[in-house]
């Protein structure tokens, strides 16, 4: 298949969208698909207002059209609802080329946090963007249900996976986190993610948990302010690969305070490293852990995490769990299986368009 992927989120950004796309693209190419990526690195860019580390393509419409005309893809997958995504959508509609889209990010909720405007004002934009899509790829069943209620669909599943050569219970533990145990006797509580307002990180950092050692991994626009506000928290900055895996392993509990994530790739990475998870019972974490912590299909004899509206209660419960259950649940997530789902979605979109697969 000759596939074009249009995305406003791309390297060197470090987030779940970029990691999901880059891993999937690698696996698709290994399966003999021709994949071209149209991303901000091919355009002049400007910093996104309020989030300078994210670069947005400037007026990409004609550049996107020129690239797609040259590529002549069988199908376009549009990963984001940004300038490149809108330009690719317009090209597909004008050329009669089918496209799939993805709902990675709760843009209405993120925009509401940053602007103070109700999220309901932004949902019509999302409906308009995705309406012509052959399929909207979503990571969880609860997200598919929510989008259906909001008039967005049809949806198809595209889950997430972990690199089990890195994210595993066995291996070294981060030295700075291990050193905490030599000076403080309390548990090590870890969060990994983007340092931004929509991640609700202060719900974790404001908790008073006697003796606890709080550690945060990640970068973002709120990092400097958070470091000033919480001098007792160990901020390690951005980590990846084995360094990130070593941070997971060194934790006693992974705390995920976000209420807006559509999945939470870091949750399954932590689980795969044998770390019980604490969070809120919201879409994303509940689609991984299930309401009782034993997985969505209750596959585990013991819980791998605790979800509760009282985050301190969830942390206390998670700290009492066995690490083996977490590792067992995390190991069930595979990038090969997730790529099978992606492949099925784009194949069905092509069949529905009558274009068929390219030789």
Helices and strands as residue ranges (DSSP letters): E 2-6, H 16-30, E 34-38, G 40-42, E 45-48, E 51-57, H 61-71, E 75-78, H 83-95, E 99-102, H 107-115, H 120-130, E 136-138, H 141-149, E 155-157, H 175-183, E 188-192, G 197-199, H 202-205, E 213-217, H 223-229, E 234-237, H 241-249, E 253-256, H 265-272, E 277-279, H 285-289, E 305-307, H 311-319, H 323-330, H 335-353
